[in-house]
Amino acid sequence: MMKKLLLILSCIVFFTCSKNENNSNCNFLLDVGVNLTVNLNLPQFNQLLFPGNSVRVEGQGNEGIILYRLNSATLYAWDGADPNHTPSACSALSIETDGETVTCGCDDGNAYLLATGTFFGDNPPPCTLKPYRVEAIGNNTFIVSN
């Protein structure tokens, strides 16, 4: 009886433990310290008052930070570098005219949705956009950090 119980517990532990999902291909971006205050009342961030708009902030993260306003309550912050490329001249992401997608300048032209950080297209690469923490501190002001 004890052997059966031990076997059952061993099987439960073995099959319920998840495998390590850390993909070694997702280590291109540096873990750069980010501490940015975003006041939507300032002209450079004013378009973020409206859902579906995005703004790039240089001098933060790996290749800047891309801010995206999903709805009246949600602001996202993503690293401005393509997570599926080693840092290079083409790995910086550009905001498309729709304001809702970004694309890298490399030959593969990886595109990502700013609402989810996921790849947009066929044959997705292994990594999604690198997110940063966004905390509302009142009066249309947010802190972006990691």
PyMOL commands that set and color helices and strands:
alter all, ss='L'
color gray80, all
select helices_A, chain A and resi 2-16+24-26+43-49
alter helices_A, ss='H'
color red, helices_A
select strands_A, chain A and resi 35-39+54-57+65-71+74-79+93-95+101-104+111-113+131-138+141-145
alter strands_A, ss='S'
color yellow, strands_A
deselect
rebuild
show_as cartoon
